[in-house]
Amino acid sequence: MSRSLKKGPYINVSLEKKVLAMNESGKKSVVKTWARASMISPDFVGHTVAVHNGNKFIPVYITENMVGHKLGEFAQTRRFGGHSGNNKK
């Protein structure tokens, strides 16, 4: 179920503060976050956010196409190791 339109998008407050502070100072550094449900705002574009996937932090570079999506969509929680079996051709 999606979030109510009258509430607006959910953006983690501490994450937003860190990104806005980096925008003002002009610095570019990786910001670690556990907020997978946080929505990507236009202020995040051009920054790298390390999103926790339950095991480790996955660095995600934010582009314009990602605005409006959630951070968790870009840090997969499951790893596909491939099907077992013979690889004969």
GITA-V8817 format. One record per residue. N is the residue number from 1. SS is DSSP state (hx for helix, st for strand, lp for the rest). BURIAL is + if it has 9 or more other ideal C-beta (glycine too) atoms within 8 Angstrom, else -. Layout:
BEGIN
n={N & N}
ss={SS & SS}
burial={BURIAL & BURIAL}
END
This chain:
BEGIN
n={1 & 2 & 3 & 4 & 5 & 6 & 7 & 8 & 9 & 10 & 11 & 12 & 13 & 14 & 15 & 16 & 17 & 18 & 19 & 20 & 21 & 22 & 23 & 24 & 25 & 26 & 27 & 28 & 29 & 30 & 31 & 32 & 33 & 34 & 35 & 36 & 37 & 38 & 39 & 40 & 41 & 42 & 43 & 44 & 45 & 46 & 47 & 48 & 49 & 50 & 51 & 52 & 53 & 54 & 55 & 56 & 57 & 58 & 59 & 60 & 61 & 62 & 63 & 64 & 65 & 66 & 67 & 68 & 69 & 70 & 71 & 72 & 73 & 74 & 75 & 76 & 77 & 78 & 79 & 80 & 81 & 82 & 83 & 84 & 85 & 86 & 87 & 88 & 89}
ss={lp & lp & lp & lp & lp & lp & lp & lp & lp & lp & lp & lp & hx & hx & hx & hx & hx & hx & hx & hx & hx & hx & hx & hx & hx & lp & lp & lp & lp & lp & st & st & st & lp & lp & lp & lp & lp & st & lp & lp & hx & hx & hx & lp & lp & lp & st & st & st & st & st & lp & lp & lp & lp & st & st & st & st & st & lp & lp & hx & hx & hx & lp & lp & lp & st & hx & hx & hx & hx & lp & lp & lp & lp & lp & lp & lp & lp & lp & lp & lp & lp & lp & lp & lp}
burial={- & - & - & - & - & - & - & - & - & + & + & + & - & - & + & + & - & + & + & + & - & + & - & - & - & - & - & - & - & - & + & - & + & - & - & + & - & + & + & + & + & - & - & + & + & - & + & + & + & + & + & + & + & - & - & - & - & + & - & + & - & + & - & - & - & + & + & - & + & + & + & + & - & + & + & - & - & - & - & - & - & - & - & - & - & - & - & - & -}
END
